[in-house]
């Protein structure tokens, strides 16, 4: 999943917000160098990604993107669910998305380990990024960022119209996948987050 869902689940479970961000940056075996709480968050991030990738809602959305976007559908679906969560935020959570975004940024910076691949100062724009997911312009910025990181030319930066066309499908499937991720994160918010059972198809 993408940033907003990961940080939403970190707050729901009281686990490391920095670990959820670092889950995309830190690869391989965890040996304690980042601190126990952050590494629990990294493990939880990895588990959340396994559950989401195997989830029927995620797989169904990936199938909706035709070639050549199909190759990048996993990324597009992760971002698409952030867009749905951001727009549903007033009904889904206590407090505004903007307030959550500021809170998440403060937590990430406060927890950020010196051993991280990037300095904590790079997280100062996180709140604006999270709040921006409620608007198509913020989704376009996310797509541009992904496209810039890819090693080869891709259609990702031009995928916004296709994603907006699938907005009803994302909105319809968000409650199911979010409920299953919430349950997994609550159960897995401990030292060892193992490989989860595959969620039941709905």
N, C-alpha and C positions, 0 to 999 in steps of 0.2 A: 504494500500500500504506500501511499504518499504521505507527506509531512503532516497534514492536518489530522488524518485518522490516527497516525502513530502518536502524536502528542495528545490527542483526545483520550486515547487509551492509557497513556502514561498518567494523565491526571485522574482518570477514573480508578486506576489501580494504585495510585500513590507511588509509582515507580519512577525511575530516573528519566527525566525529559531529555537530558543530554545523551543518555544511552540510546534513546530512540533516534536521535539525529545521527549519532556515530554508527548506528547499525548499518548505514549505507557507506561508511568510510572505512571502518575497521574490518579487515578480512582475516580469516584464519583462526587459529586457536587463541583463546583468551587466557592469559597467564597472570592476571592480577595487576598488571602495570597501570591500568586505568582506574583502579579502585573497585571494590566489590559492588557497590551500588550501581555504578555506571555499567559495569560488565553484566550485571543482572538485566539492566535495561537493554543492552546490546543483544543478549540472548533472547529476551522477550521480543525485540524487534524481529529477529530472525524467525522466531516461531510464528509471529503474526504474519509475516510474508509467506511462510509455508502454508498456513491455513488459508490465507486469501487466495493464493495461486491455485489451490486445489478446490476452492469453493465453487459450487455450481453457478452462483450468481456471477462470479468473476469469469468463469469459463464461458458462460452464455454471452456476456458482453464482449469478450474477445472475438467470438465467432461473428459478431455483428459488423466488424470492420473488414471490408474487402481488401484484397491486394491493391496497391503495395503497402497499405497501412497495416495489414494483418501481421506483418513481421514485427511491428512495434506495438501491437495491440495491448500487450501486458502493461507497458508504460502508459499508454493512453487511458486504459481502464483505471489504473491507479489514480491518475490525475482526475479522471471523470468522477470517481467516487468522492474525492475531496471537494469538487465543485458542487456535487449534490449535498454533501454534509454542510458545507459553508452556507448554502442557500436555505437549508432546513434548520439552521442553527437556532433561531428564536424559538422554535417549537421543540427542539431536541435537547436543549441544555438550559440550565439556569444562568442568566446573565448573557451579555451580548458576545458576538464573535470577536469584536474589537477588544473587549475586556479580557477574554480568554487569550487572544493573541499576545497582548502585552504581558499577561501573567506567564505564558509559556516562554516567551523570550527571556524574562527575568530568571525563570527557573533554569533554562538551558545555560545561560551565562554563569549563573551562580554555581552550577554543578560541573561546568566544563573542566576537564582535567588538563594539566599541563602537558600530558603525554599525547594529546589529541593531534591529528595530522594538520589541523588548522588552528590559529589562535582564536580565542573567544571573541575577539573584536569582530570577526567575520560574521558573527551571529546577530549583530546589531540591527540588521534589516529584517530579521525573521518575523517580527510582528506584522510589518507591512506586507510581507509575502503571504502570511497566513490569512490576514484579513482580505487580501486581494483575490483569494480563491472564490469569493462570492460573486465575482464579476468576470465576464468573458475576457476583459483586458488582462486580468491577473492570470487567467488560464493561458492566454497567449504568451505572456512572459515566461510561464513555466515551460511551455512547449519550446520557446526559443532557447531557454537555458538547456533543456535536454538536447536539442539539436546541436547546440554548440559543443556539447561534451562528446557527442558520438564521433567515432573515428572516421566514418565515411558519410558522404552526402546522403540525406534521407528526406522523406516527405513530412517529417514530424512537425516542422515549423508551420506547415500549411494544413494541419489536421483540425484546426478549430471548427470549421464548418461541419465536418463530419461528427465531431464530438457534440456540438450543439444540437445536431439533428437527432442524436441519441439521448438527449436529456431526459425525456419521459421514461426511457428504459432504465437509465441510471437511477432515477428517482424511485422507480418501482422496486428495484432490487436492493437499494441501499439498506432498508430496514432489516432484511434477512441477513445480509453479510455482516452488518454492523453488530447485530445481536449475537451472532456466532463468534465474532472476533472479541466482543466484550466478555463473553463467557470464557473463551480461551485465555484471554489476558488475565482475568480475575483468578482463574485456576493456576495459571503459570507464573504469577507474580511471586516467585521464590527463587532460590539460588540456582536450581537446575531446571531449565525449560527444555524438556525433551521433545522428540518428534511427536506432534499431535495426531490423534486419530482424524481421519478424513471426515469432514462434516457431512451429515445426512443431506441428500438432495431434497429440495423442496418442490 
